Amino acid sequence: MGRSRRTIPEELLLLALDPTTGTTAQPQSLDLGLAGAQLVELALAGRIAPDGDRIAVVMPRPTGDPTLDSALELLRRRGSPVRAVHWIGGPRLGLRQTYLSHLERCGMVHAVAGQMCGVLPTTRYQATETAVSREIKARLDSAIRTGVPPDPRTAALAALAHAVGLGKHLYPGNEGRSSRSRLRDLIRHDPMGGLVAHAVMDVQNGVAVQPRRNPAQGAVAPGMAAGGRPGGVPAQPSRGGSMARVPAH
């Protein structure tokens, strides 16, 4: 896969990043969205495909993107299709930082050193190529305004933006209510994007901790997903977002 095209995880992160303050909207649900965006990108690259509510590897050949290929290899090692909610709800430590660092190397954001509570060294990221973020937002605006079915990438991005709660960040206030509604409706235009977006919302709502019932099996312990992993991550509402920052090394 060539690197001339921005990936959906990168675009989702740029949508969430405030170009002036370096804050990110809905940071906890955004982490789930990035994991889901990787699935969509791999599907568009022909590496995976939906199998009911599961994800199946159909072509294990690397894409050339190290972060995506790492996810693809993990999926391949599963040996059988994995439920989207279990994949998205799994641990994804450092995923957001990986994409922030990549965007910094590409010159789209720059790191600003600071301190949290005047003690803990942190790094926040501010957009340098604001025209890129405006172009991404314009694609969503066009799909919302015209009602013309968008291309699969834009449809999937819209579905994920809605799933992680970026609607109020992108289209705030009462005047943005109709746009938020149309953003939600775009979820139907891409099957893979819709599957992943619903999985992201299910994880936030705790649905991932309640797998489909099998009479031959006992119930899963509350708060635990299959395999003994913690279940859904509750969404944390945020009006102004929180700093896209990490401890300095």
Secondary structure, DSSP 8 states (H G I E B T S, - for coil): --SSS--HHHHHHHHHB-TTT-EESSHHHHHHHHHHHHHHHHHHTTSEEEETTEEEES--S--S-HHHHHHHHHHHHH-S-EEHHHHHTS--TTHHHHHHHHHHHTTSEEEEEEEETTTEEEEEEEES-HHHHHHHHHHHHHHHHH-----HHHHHHHHHHHHTT-HHHHS-TGGGHHHHHHHHHGGGG-HHHHHHHHHHHHHHTTGGGS----TTS----TTB-GGG-B--------SS-EE-EEE--
